[in-house]
Amino acid sequence: MRLILLILLCGTPALYANAEVERRWDFTVSLNGREVGSHNFVVREEGGRRSVSSSMRLDFRLLLVKRVSYQHQANEVWQDGCLVEVSSQTERNGKTFAVESRAVGSGLAVISNDGVEVYSGCVRSFAYWEPEWLQGQNLLNVETGKNVPVSISQSVSSEVNMNHITIAAPKGDIYLQYDAQGDWLSLQTKLPIVGELRYQRD
């Protein structure tokens, strides 16, 4: 009996070390203050490997005339802080865009509607859910397959105990807010012609 208990106790840390951990973020998306859809993220972690699934749905009218219907589904696989696999499909007003990628050598090969690109080194996407991974001079847009040039800065609001990250990108800056523990709370950006897009955690 003692031997069985000893085996169980010794084996427990290894079991917990390999156990899968799941985290989820659900956001309401608004455009110019009006609710237009949702964006959900699920991150599953096991050892040094993480799988990320995200889905987004938007439905609104542009300038009160043109209806915009948008659906986006993406799956990412990370290993030790770098992307090793991406697949995404986006439908925008009946048009479909797809991205597939796999690790090759010391980089990532990305296939999109525009062809094939190979990005070298540790490739990272716009991983808003993991602020420590928002680093580098480029971030992969998993909708388009483009490695976007960015400039990233951080600040702290001590009076409200919040952390802020700004991602300066060619098509507009992205403002992110986190609590003191680094948990993602909101996103805000301005879209040309469309207006101010905001994510608020449910």
Residue pairs with C-beta under 8 A, 6 or more apart in sequence:
17 47
18 46
18 47
19 46
20 44
20 45
20 46
21 44
21 45
21 46
22 42
22 43
22 44
22 45
23 42
23 43
23 45
23 129
24 40
24 41
24 42
24 43
25 40
25 41
25 129
25 184
25 201
26 38
26 40
26 41
26 201
26 202
27 38
27 39
27 40
27 186
27 187
27 199
27 200
27 201
27 202
28 35
28 38
28 199
28 200
28 202
29 35
29 36
29 37
29 38
29 39
29 56
29 58
29 197
29 198
29 199
30 36
30 197
30 198
30 200
31 58
31 60
31 194
31 195
31 196
31 197
31 198
32 195
32 196
33 196
34 60
36 58
36 59
36 60
37 56
37 57
37 58
37 59
37 60
37 70
38 56
38 57
39 54
39 55
39 56
39 199
40 54
40 55
40 56
41 52
41 53
41 54
41 128
41 129
42 52
42 53
42 54
43 50
43 51
43 52
43 129
43 130
44 50
44 51
44 52
48 79
48 80
49 77
49 78
49 79
50 77
50 78
51 75
51 76
51 77
51 78
52 74
52 75
52 76
52 77
52 78
52 127
52 129
53 73
53 74
53 75
54 72
54 73
54 74
54 75
54 76
55 71
55 72
55 73
55 74
56 70
56 71
56 72
56 73
57 70
57 71
57 72
58 68
58 69
58 70
58 71
59 67
59 68
59 69
59 70
60 67
60 68
61 67
61 68
62 68
62 193
62 194
63 193
67 93
68 92
68 93
69 91
69 92
69 93
69 94
70 90
70 91
70 92
70 93
71 90
71 91
71 92
72 88
72 89
72 90
72 91
72 143
73 88
73 89
73 90
74 86
74 87
74 88
74 89
74 142
74 143
75 85
75 86
75 87
75 88
76 83
76 85
76 86
76 125
76 142
77 83
77 84
77 85
77 86
78 84
78 127
79 103
81 122
81 124
81 133
82 122
82 123
82 124
83 101
83 103
83 108
83 123
83 124
83 125
83 140
84 102
84 103
84 108
85 101
85 102
85 103
86 99
86 100
86 101
86 108
86 110
86 125
86 140
86 142
87 98
87 99
87 100
87 101
88 98
88 99
88 142
88 143
89 96
89 97
89 98
89 99
90 96
90 97
90 98
90 143
91 97
97 112
97 113
97 143
97 144
98 112
98 113
99 110
99 111
99 112
99 142
99 143
99 144
99 145
100 110
100 111
101 108
101 109
101 110
101 111
101 145
102 108
102 109
103 109
104 118
106 120
106 121
107 118
107 119
107 120
107 121
107 123
108 118
108 119
108 123
108 140
109 116
109 117
109 118
110 116
110 117
110 118
110 119
110 140
110 145
110 147
111 145
112 144
112 145
112 146
113 145
114 144
114 145
117 145
117 146
117 147
119 138
119 140
119 147
122 136
123 138
123 140
123 147
124 133
124 134
124 135
124 136
124 139
124 140
125 139
125 140
125 141
125 142
126 134
126 139
126 140
126 141
126 142
126 167
126 174
127 133
127 134
128 134
128 176
128 184
128 187
129 184
131 163
131 165
131 176
131 178
131 182
131 184
132 182
134 152
134 165
134 167
135 152
136 150
136 152
137 149
137 150
137 151
138 147
138 148
138 149
138 150
139 147
139 148
139 150
139 167
139 169
140 146
140 147
140 148
141 147
141 148
148 169
148 170
149 169
149 170
150 167
150 168
150 169
151 167
151 168
152 165
152 166
152 167
152 168
153 165
153 166
153 168
154 163
154 164
154 165
154 166
155 163
155 164
155 166
156 162
156 163
156 164
157 163
157 164
161 179
161 180
162 177
162 178
162 179
162 180
162 185
163 177
163 178
163 179
163 180
163 182
164 175
164 176
164 177
164 178
165 175
165 176
165 178
166 173
166 174
166 175
166 176
167 173
167 174
167 176
171 192
172 189
172 190
172 191
172 192
173 189
173 190
174 187
174 188
174 189
175 187
175 188
175 189
176 184
176 186
176 187
177 184
177 185
177 186
177 187
178 184
178 185
179 185
184 201
185 200
185 201
186 198
186 199
186 200
186 201
187 197
187 198
187 199
188 196
188 197
188 198
188 199
189 196
189 197
190 196
190 197
191 197
